[in-house]
Every structure is written in C-alpha cells, then in structure tokens.
C-alpha cells in the first residue's frame, strides 16, 4: 500500500482525480485544465506517488532477495 502522509484535503481531491483517470493522455489533458498553483501541486503529488511506488517496489525486492538468500542458508 502506498501512503503519502501530511497531504491536505485539496491535495487528496487532486490525487483522487488522478487515480480516476484511465490513461497518461487523460492525465496530461487534465493537467492542462489546472491553474498554475493546482498544476504545481498536481505535478508534485504525481512525482510523490511515483517515488512512493518505487520505494514500495524496492522494499518488495529487498524482502524477496533476503528470502532467497535465507532459502540457500545465507543469514542476513
């Protein structure tokens, strides 16, 4: 599960809209409808989601690697 602590209600609304979009094209089209402040917030939130997803994947990969090493007798 991905979590971004400390966001405002307005930022949550922006994330909810992003989540409901189906394609990258839809996302880019929606970005074009935002005023400058909303656009900057949306871009920052989008980047935060991407970073959170990468961190989540990295943790999963680390857990898998540790399990594989343990399976062959390597103590981590």
Secondary structure, 3 states (H helix, E strand, C coil): CCCCCCCCHHHHHHHHHHHHCCCHHHHHHHHHCCCHHHHHHHHHHHHHHHHHHHHHHHHHHHHHHHHHHHHCCCCC
